[in-house]
Amino acid sequence: MSVDIATVKKIASLARIAITEEEAARIAPELDNIMGWIEQLGEVDCTGVEPMTAVIPNHLRLRDDVVTDGGVRDEVLSNAPQAEHGFFTVPKVIE
């Protein structure tokens, strides 16, 4: 795939980047080289290679997903400006 100045201007327009004619002429060969490298990567034989997310194997230590209230209700409510019956007291918003 050959990247020309018109393609560079189209990409810049889609990315909302203002570029001049000279900048587009300078960027076109660079993008063409990048596309060439991508085509070379497509030629690599990677059969039998498992997909991975990291170089070393990471295993997360999982815990049971148990819903709790945290057991600190009184400590949290002690910071509230007003509290009644174990809840925050807030001003009425809707009449």
Order of alpha helices (4+ residues) and beta strands (2+ residues): alpha-alpha-alpha-beta-beta
